[in-house]
Amino acid sequence: MPATKHGNQKQRLPFYRCSGSQVRTTRHLTRLFKKFFNISSKRLRPQSHSGRLGNLGQTYKNYFMKIISWNCCMAFRKKMGPILKKKPDLLIIQECEPLDKFDFDSFSKKPTSQHWCGYKDGKKGVAIFSFGKYSFRVHDLYSEDFSIVVPIILSDGSEEYNIIAVWTLDTKVKGGHYVDQIWRAIDYYDSHITTSRTILIGDFNSNVIFDKKTKESSHGNMVIKLAKKGIVSAYHEKHKQKQGTERHPTFYLYRHQDKPYHLDHCFISGDMLSRLKKVEIGKYDDWSALSDHSPLTITFS
């Protein structure tokens, strides 16, 4: 700090007088303000991204939308505890049993909406749950031709989102391989896959490492097809990864840690990319006892 004309005397910072106290920094002023009104710093945080504030006595927190997809490897009713602890707003579960097997009183937080679409054997399918201020309805476009690729409209009360919950199977018939199903579903649900508030998420069971160069309906071509609509992979964008070189596996063959693959994906429109905060994949040690897949968690502001 420079000396003043009085020699070695240090120049004093400007201060505010408040009830006889000298406050030389903004930090001191903030502390005094909180002490005077008897409020904590937690109560000064905004409640949501909208930035609206109410009375000073109300507690505020940042708000995020969290979507989780997990192939639970059957018997979800016995495994729901760990995934519900992550507090999803929208939860998509592949290989899930029908909802009549559930005791919803056992949910730590009751779903606001729930839906199940099963594979032809009726024993397993895709279950979708929403929580809190979120609710959803299945889109009128839904076709049983793509029974476990499910389009829904998710609402938070003010905005709606186009979601496609994905699970692909190898049906052992022509045109029924994993990526073939989502390829055809993307064409069928084309009007639902828009450039705004669109998310495709789930167990695709596909990766470019399995692509055949002569096949049109490949994973790589699917990525290109979605990119032409402004839809990109949340994981690859957030973690700066190239298709086929992913550092974070979502699947372990036979639950063996030395047989990792990245088969679960989330594709999002450009406006959702600007809101993307986190893309997390569960660790092997935390989830391998429950399933051969790890949960994929996507968090938006």
C-alpha positions as CSV (number, residue, x, y, z in Angstrom):
1,M,0.0,0.0,0.0
2,P,1.5,3.4,-1.0
3,A,2.6,5.9,1.8
4,T,0.8,9.2,2.2
5,K,2.3,12.7,2.5
6,H,2.6,12.1,6.2
7,G,5.6,9.9,5.6
8,N,5.3,6.3,6.8
9,Q,1.7,6.6,7.8
10,K,-0.4,4.1,5.8
11,Q,-3.3,5.4,3.8
12,R,-6.5,4.3,5.4
13,L,-9.2,2.5,3.3
14,P,-12.5,4.3,2.9
15,F,-15.0,3.1,5.4
16,Y,-18.7,3.3,6.1
17,R,-20.1,4.3,9.5
18,C,-22.9,2.0,10.7
19,S,-24.0,2.3,14.4
20,G,-20.5,3.5,15.3
21,S,-18.7,0.6,13.6
22,Q,-16.0,1.1,10.9
23,V,-16.5,-1.2,7.9
24,R,-13.5,-1.1,5.6
25,T,-14.4,-3.9,3.2
26,T,-17.4,-5.3,1.4
27,R,-16.9,-8.5,3.4
28,H,-17.1,-6.6,6.7
29,L,-20.2,-4.9,5.4
30,T,-21.8,-8.2,4.5
31,R,-21.0,-9.6,7.9
32,L,-22.5,-6.6,9.7
33,F,-25.6,-6.8,7.5
34,K,-26.2,-10.5,8.4
35,K,-25.5,-9.8,12.1
36,F,-27.9,-6.9,12.1
37,F,-30.8,-8.9,10.4
38,N,-29.9,-12.1,12.2
39,I,-29.6,-14.2,9.0
40,S,-27.1,-16.7,7.8
41,S,-25.3,-16.8,4.5
42,K,-27.4,-19.8,3.4
43,R,-30.5,-17.6,3.5
44,L,-29.0,-15.3,0.9
45,R,-28.7,-17.8,-1.8
46,P,-31.1,-17.7,-4.7
47,Q,-33.8,-20.4,-4.8
48,S,-33.7,-21.2,-8.5
49,H,-32.1,-20.2,-11.8
50,S,-35.0,-17.7,-12.2
51,G,-33.3,-15.5,-9.6
52,R,-36.5,-14.5,-7.9
53,L,-36.2,-13.7,-4.1
54,G,-38.9,-13.6,-1.5
55,N,-38.8,-12.5,2.2
56,L,-35.4,-12.5,3.9
57,G,-36.6,-15.0,6.4
58,Q,-37.0,-17.7,3.7
59,T,-34.3,-20.2,3.0
60,Y,-33.0,-20.2,-0.6
61,K,-31.0,-22.8,-2.6
62,N,-29.8,-23.2,-6.1
63,Y,-32.1,-25.5,-8.2
64,F,-31.0,-28.1,-10.6
65,M,-32.9,-30.7,-12.7
66,K,-31.4,-34.2,-12.3
67,I,-32.2,-37.1,-14.6
68,I,-30.9,-40.6,-13.9
69,S,-30.9,-43.7,-16.1
70,W,-29.9,-47.1,-14.8
71,N,-30.3,-50.6,-16.1
72,C,-30.9,-52.3,-12.8
73,C,-30.5,-55.9,-14.0
74,M,-34.0,-56.9,-12.7
75,A,-35.6,-56.8,-9.3
76,F,-35.5,-53.0,-9.0
77,R,-37.9,-53.1,-6.0
78,K,-35.1,-54.7,-4.0
79,K,-32.4,-52.2,-5.2
80,M,-34.2,-48.8,-5.2
81,G,-32.7,-47.5,-2.0
82,P,-29.2,-46.5,-3.4
83,I,-30.6,-44.8,-6.5
84,L,-33.3,-42.9,-4.7
85,K,-30.7,-41.5,-2.4
86,K,-29.4,-39.6,-5.4
87,K,-32.7,-37.7,-5.4
88,P,-33.6,-37.8,-9.1
89,D,-36.3,-35.5,-10.6
90,L,-36.7,-38.1,-13.4
91,L,-35.7,-41.7,-13.0
92,I,-35.5,-44.1,-16.0
93,I,-34.9,-47.8,-15.1
94,Q,-34.2,-50.5,-17.7
95,E,-34.8,-54.2,-17.1
96,C,-37.4,-53.3,-14.5
97,E,-40.3,-55.5,-13.4
98,P,-43.9,-54.4,-13.8
99,L,-45.2,-51.7,-11.5
100,D,-47.7,-54.1,-9.8
101,K,-44.7,-55.7,-8.1
102,F,-44.0,-52.5,-6.3
103,D,-45.1,-51.2,-2.9
104,F,-44.9,-47.5,-3.5
105,D,-45.1,-46.9,0.3
106,S,-41.5,-48.2,0.3
107,F,-40.3,-45.3,-1.8
108,S,-38.5,-42.8,0.4
109,K,-40.2,-40.1,-1.8
110,K,-43.4,-40.9,-3.6
111,P,-43.4,-40.5,-7.4
112,T,-45.6,-37.9,-8.9
113,S,-45.9,-39.9,-12.1
114,Q,-44.9,-43.5,-13.0
115,H,-45.2,-45.6,-16.2
116,W,-43.9,-49.0,-17.3
117,C,-43.6,-50.3,-20.9
118,G,-42.7,-53.9,-21.1
119,Y,-41.0,-56.2,-23.6
120,K,-43.1,-58.9,-25.1
121,D,-42.5,-61.4,-22.3
122,G,-44.1,-59.0,-19.9
123,K,-41.5,-59.7,-17.2
124,K,-39.2,-56.7,-17.7
125,G,-39.2,-53.3,-19.4
126,V,-38.6,-49.6,-18.9
127,A,-40.0,-47.9,-15.8
128,I,-40.2,-44.1,-15.6
129,F,-40.7,-42.2,-12.4
130,S,-40.9,-38.4,-11.8
131,F,-40.6,-36.7,-8.4
132,G,-41.2,-33.3,-6.8
133,K,-42.5,-30.6,-9.0
134,Y,-42.0,-32.8,-12.1
135,S,-44.7,-34.9,-13.8
136,F,-44.9,-36.5,-17.2
137,R,-47.3,-38.1,-19.7
138,V,-46.5,-40.6,-22.5
139,H,-46.6,-38.9,-25.9
140,D,-49.5,-39.7,-28.2
141,L,-46.9,-40.8,-30.8
142,Y,-45.9,-43.8,-28.7
143,S,-45.9,-47.0,-30.7
144,E,-45.7,-50.6,-29.5
145,D,-43.5,-51.3,-32.5
146,F,-40.8,-49.6,-30.3
147,S,-42.2,-50.9,-27.0
148,I,-39.2,-50.1,-24.9
149,V,-38.2,-46.8,-26.5
150,V,-40.7,-44.5,-24.9
151,P,-41.4,-40.8,-25.7
152,I,-42.7,-38.7,-22.9
153,I,-43.5,-35.0,-22.2
154,L,-41.9,-34.0,-18.9
155,S,-43.3,-30.9,-17.2
156,D,-42.0,-28.8,-14.3
157,G,-45.1,-26.7,-14.2
158,S,-43.8,-24.0,-16.4
159,E,-41.7,-25.7,-19.1
160,E,-42.1,-28.9,-21.0
161,Y,-39.3,-31.2,-22.2
162,N,-39.2,-33.8,-25.0
163,I,-37.8,-37.0,-23.4
164,I,-37.2,-40.3,-25.1
165,A,-36.4,-43.1,-22.6
166,V,-34.3,-45.8,-24.3
167,W,-33.7,-49.5,-23.8
168,T,-32.6,-51.6,-26.8
169,L,-32.5,-55.4,-27.0
170,D,-31.1,-57.8,-29.5
171,T,-34.3,-59.5,-30.7
172,K,-32.4,-61.9,-32.9
173,V,-34.5,-60.9,-36.0
174,K,-33.5,-58.9,-39.0
175,G,-33.6,-55.2,-38.2
176,G,-34.0,-55.9,-34.5
177,H,-30.4,-55.6,-33.4
178,Y,-29.6,-53.0,-30.6
179,V,-28.8,-49.9,-32.7
180,D,-31.3,-50.9,-35.4
181,Q,-34.2,-50.3,-32.9
182,I,-33.1,-46.8,-31.9
183,W,-32.3,-45.9,-35.5
184,R,-35.9,-46.7,-36.6
185,A,-37.3,-45.1,-33.5
186,I,-35.5,-41.9,-34.2
187,D,-37.1,-41.8,-37.7
188,Y,-40.6,-42.6,-36.3
189,Y,-40.3,-40.0,-33.4
190,D,-38.7,-37.4,-35.6
191,S,-41.3,-34.7,-34.8
192,H,-40.7,-35.3,-31.0
193,I,-36.9,-34.8,-31.5
194,T,-36.7,-31.1,-31.8
195,T,-33.9,-28.5,-31.4
196,S,-35.3,-27.3,-28.1
197,R,-35.6,-29.0,-24.7
198,T,-35.0,-32.5,-26.1
199,I,-33.3,-35.4,-24.3
200,L,-32.7,-39.0,-25.4
201,I,-31.4,-41.1,-22.5
202,G,-31.0,-44.7,-21.6
203,D,-29.3,-48.0,-22.3
204,F,-28.6,-48.0,-26.0
205,N,-26.4,-51.1,-25.9
206,S,-24.3,-49.6,-28.6
207,N,-20.9,-48.0,-29.3
208,V,-18.9,-47.2,-32.4
209,I,-16.4,-49.9,-31.5
210,F,-19.1,-52.4,-32.6
211,D,-20.0,-50.7,-35.9
212,K,-19.8,-52.4,-39.2
213,K,-18.6,-50.1,-42.0
214,T,-21.1,-51.4,-44.5
215,K,-24.1,-50.9,-42.2
216,E,-26.2,-47.7,-42.4
217,S,-27.9,-48.1,-39.0
218,S,-24.7,-48.0,-37.0
219,H,-24.0,-46.1,-33.8
220,G,-21.6,-43.7,-35.5
221,N,-24.2,-42.9,-38.1
222,M,-26.8,-42.5,-35.4
223,V,-24.6,-39.9,-33.7
224,I,-24.3,-38.0,-37.1
225,K,-28.0,-38.3,-37.7
226,L,-28.8,-36.7,-34.3
227,A,-26.0,-34.1,-34.8
228,K,-27.8,-32.9,-37.9
229,K,-30.8,-32.0,-35.7
230,G,-28.5,-30.2,-33.2
231,I,-28.6,-33.2,-30.7
232,V,-25.2,-34.1,-29.2
233,S,-23.9,-36.6,-26.5
234,A,-23.9,-35.0,-23.1
235,Y,-21.1,-37.2,-21.8
236,H,-18.8,-36.7,-24.8
237,E,-19.3,-32.9,-24.8
238,K,-18.8,-32.5,-21.0
239,H,-15.8,-34.8,-20.7
240,K,-14.2,-33.9,-24.1
241,Q,-14.2,-37.5,-25.2
242,K,-14.4,-39.0,-28.7
243,Q,-16.9,-41.7,-29.6
244,G,-15.3,-45.1,-28.9
245,T,-12.5,-43.8,-26.6
246,E,-14.6,-43.2,-23.5
247,R,-12.7,-43.2,-20.2
248,H,-15.8,-44.0,-18.0
249,P,-17.5,-47.3,-18.6
250,T,-21.2,-47.7,-18.0
251,F,-21.3,-51.5,-18.4
252,Y,-19.1,-54.4,-17.2
253,L,-19.6,-57.7,-19.1
254,Y,-20.4,-60.5,-16.6
255,R,-19.7,-57.8,-14.0
256,H,-16.0,-58.2,-14.6
257,Q,-14.1,-55.0,-14.0
258,D,-11.6,-55.9,-16.7
259,K,-14.4,-56.0,-19.4
260,P,-15.7,-52.4,-19.4
261,Y,-17.8,-50.8,-22.1
262,H,-19.6,-47.5,-22.6
263,L,-23.1,-48.4,-23.7
264,D,-25.4,-46.0,-21.9
265,H,-25.9,-42.5,-23.5
266,C,-27.7,-39.2,-23.1
267,F,-28.2,-37.0,-26.2
268,I,-29.4,-33.4,-25.7
269,S,-30.4,-30.4,-27.8
270,G,-28.2,-27.3,-27.9
271,D,-30.2,-25.3,-25.4
272,M,-29.9,-28.1,-22.9
273,L,-26.1,-28.3,-23.5
274,S,-25.9,-24.7,-22.4
275,R,-27.6,-25.7,-19.1
276,L,-25.6,-28.9,-18.6
277,K,-23.8,-28.9,-15.2
278,K,-22.7,-32.5,-14.6
279,V,-22.5,-35.9,-16.3
280,E,-21.7,-38.6,-13.8
281,I,-21.3,-42.3,-14.1
282,G,-21.4,-44.6,-11.1
283,K,-18.3,-46.3,-9.9
284,Y,-17.8,-50.0,-10.3
285,D,-17.2,-50.6,-6.6
286,D,-20.5,-48.8,-5.7
287,W,-22.8,-50.5,-8.2
288,S,-21.4,-53.9,-9.5
289,A,-23.0,-55.8,-6.7
290,L,-26.4,-54.6,-7.9
291,S,-26.1,-54.6,-11.7
292,D,-23.7,-55.0,-14.6
293,H,-24.6,-51.4,-15.5
294,S,-23.7,-48.2,-13.6
295,P,-26.2,-45.3,-13.4
296,L,-25.8,-42.4,-15.7
297,T,-26.7,-39.1,-13.9
298,I,-27.3,-35.9,-15.9
299,T,-27.7,-32.6,-14.0
300,F,-29.0,-29.3,-15.6
301,S,-29.3,-25.8,-14.2
